Amino acid sequence: MMHSEARLATAMAARYLAQLCKHFAHKMKVDHDGNTGRIEFGAGVCSLEAQDGVLIMRAQANDPAALQQVQQVIDRHLERFAFRDKPQIAWRAEAPRETFFA
């Protein structure tokens, strides 16, 4: 599984997260709970987290092409929603996170 992360410094993090989740909820499975969200694309998944002053986006997919597709879809939509901020989105490769089950 391939992973990447991007951080967008913005005072509107929660708003942009909500806009992305609401937009994609019409087309695919989306979970949205206040300051967190998860969008399941055909190519992969994007998890979103709004913190004070930053929107954190984590993408994952099975291969580099699919990961790039998830990133580009998020980029295009966020650029439309945040056009006043003119977001500079830079994805960086991230090591996979281990998940522990109780």
Salt bridges, closest charged atoms under 4 A:
GLU5 OE2 - ARG7 NE 2.86
GLU5 OE1 - ARG58 NE 2.89
GLU5 OE2 - ARG92 NH2 3.13
GLU5 OE1 - ARG97 NH2 3.56
ASP31 OD1 - LYS29 NZ 3.42
GLU40 OE2 - ARG38 NE 3.45
GLU49 OE1 - ARG58 NH1 3.40
GLU94 OE2 - ARG97 NH2 3.25
